[in-house]
Amino acid sequence: MASEKVKTFTDSNFDDEKKSGVVLVDFWAEWCGPCRRLGPTVDALATEFDGRATVAKLNVDENPTVPERYAVRGIPTLLLFKEGELAETIVGLRGKEDIAKMIERHLGA
Amino acid sequence: MSASRADRRVVIIGSGPAGLTAALYTARANLAPLLVEGLEAGGQLMLTTMVENWPGFRDGIMGPDLMTEMRAQAERFGTEIMQGNVARVDLRHRPFTIEFAGGEKVTTDALIIATGASAKWLEIGSDRRLSGHGVSTCATCDGYFFRGKPIAVIGGGDSAMEEAIYLTRFASKVSVVHRRDTLRASKIMQDKAMANPKIEFIWDSEVADVKDGPSGEVTGITIRNLKTGHLSEVPLDGVFIAIGHVPNTSLFVGQIELDDTGYIKTYQGSRTSLPGVFAAGDVQDHIYRQAITAAGSGCMAALDAERYLEGLHDAPEVAAAHAT
């Protein structure tokens, strides 16, 4: 079940939404098999970090500008922003524990 | 009566055709299998489009749809499917212990390994660094980003031809770079690729380097001709690597026999060097590597595991289920 804690980012709200705190953005599309595998992990992270970090999804089909700006040419890709600045990039599948550790590291620092 | 204090009779690691078929058979034998999906859940078929050589579907079936069906079928007969990855296995003590990425552990009398194989990289440094920025091992995931752009496919086998053909939907031109002057691909795939006006071939060549521009996006590749040693630049936007696979066996190194290239050695069907541990699918097969052979070997592993457990426990309920 998709978590309502996951925000939906678009080309138009992206800059505003990612400008403060720790923000994890999942770049995905319907037709991408591995993206669908990563979906439940992203949902779980949104619940786990509720109130501490923002977890969001951005559909690359509907929003071509943001992926272009960050040279995203493969999905799934996870970008982590801290206070608006790109801090981490994960390309491809990764376990929930690994991603959680990465978020914790940026929350702690 | 059962002397076992194991949590499970059988655990299956991997959720491609081999793992899910092993699950289907062991579930129907009332062994209540636990299947651990792994990170690349569904296996390599999740990265394909139309599968035209799976018997029973005359018009083909989409790879991800086939896996969804297999998963549902395995669950219907009582397979418990667990998401996530295995971090460690201990096969030195019985029952065997499987430890998950989150730290939880489960013990089992029998283990079926169906962890498959993952795409091989060029291992030239720049290919992995530019993964997600123009270098990819998944055409169906990333082809979309190369609409109207020139790209290359590296490799000369069936997968390389399939990717090249698929990518002509998006790309302006697809250059197939192959180390030899003939393809390894089957005749039907060769013919399809050769007939495609968007596909060109660069023979006897390997990729020496992948180049990137100011924002970290791929801008071209450096090609080395293996006969002349000559280096040349090919400007392009994307590189799709299809040079084969490596078996996912790092969990088992030092605990069961592997061959020189890391594949699990099997004997008399699906038996590994360790009684009670069975292997199925691409993790033990570098020759056939088909969905149907993986499924077939998954069935073999399930039947072998059943027999092993019968001998181990003399459990009458298992024998009765097997007879039906």
Boltz contact constraints between the chains, C-beta under 6 A:
constraints:
  - contact:
      token1: [A, 32]
      token2: [B, 141]
      max_distance: 6.0
  - contact:
      token1: [A, 33]
      token2: [B, 46]
      max_distance: 6.0
  - contact:
      token1: [A, 33]
      token2: [B, 47]
      max_distance: 6.0
  - contact:
      token1: [A, 33]
      token2: [B, 64]
      max_distance: 6.0
  - contact:
      token1: [A, 34]
      token2: [B, 141]
      max_distance: 6.0
  - contact:
      token1: [A, 37]
      token2: [B, 41]
      max_distance: 6.0
  - contact:
      token1: [A, 71]
      token2: [B, 133]
      max_distance: 6.0
  - contact:
      token1: [A, 71]
      token2: [B, 215]
      max_distance: 6.0
  - contact:
      token1: [A, 71]
      token2: [B, 216]
      max_distance: 6.0
  - contact:
      token1: [A, 71]
      token2: [B, 217]
      max_distance: 6.0
  - contact:
      token1: [A, 73]
      token2: [B, 133]
      max_distance: 6.0
  - contact:
      token1: [A, 73]
      token2: [B, 134]
      max_distance: 6.0
  - contact:
      token1: [A, 73]
      token2: [B, 145]
      max_distance: 6.0
  - contact:
      token1: [A, 74]
      token2: [B, 132]
      max_distance: 6.0
  - contact:
      token1: [A, 74]
      token2: [B, 136]
      max_distance: 6.0
  - contact:
      token1: [A, 74]
      token2: [B, 142]
      max_distance: 6.0
  - contact:
      token1: [A, 75]
      token2: [B, 141]
      max_distance: 6.0
  - contact:
      token1: [A, 77]
      token2: [B, 132]
      max_distance: 6.0
  - contact:
      token1: [A, 91]
      token2: [B, 131]
      max_distance: 6.0
  - contact:
      token1: [A, 91]
      token2: [B, 132]
      max_distance: 6.0
  - contact:
      token1: [A, 93]
      token2: [B, 39]
      max_distance: 6.0
  - contact:
      token1: [A, 95]
      token2: [B, 85]
      max_distance: 6.0
  - contact:
      token1: [A, 95]
      token2: [B, 101]
      max_distance: 6.0
  - contact:
      token1: [A, 97]
      token2: [B, 101]
      max_distance: 6.0
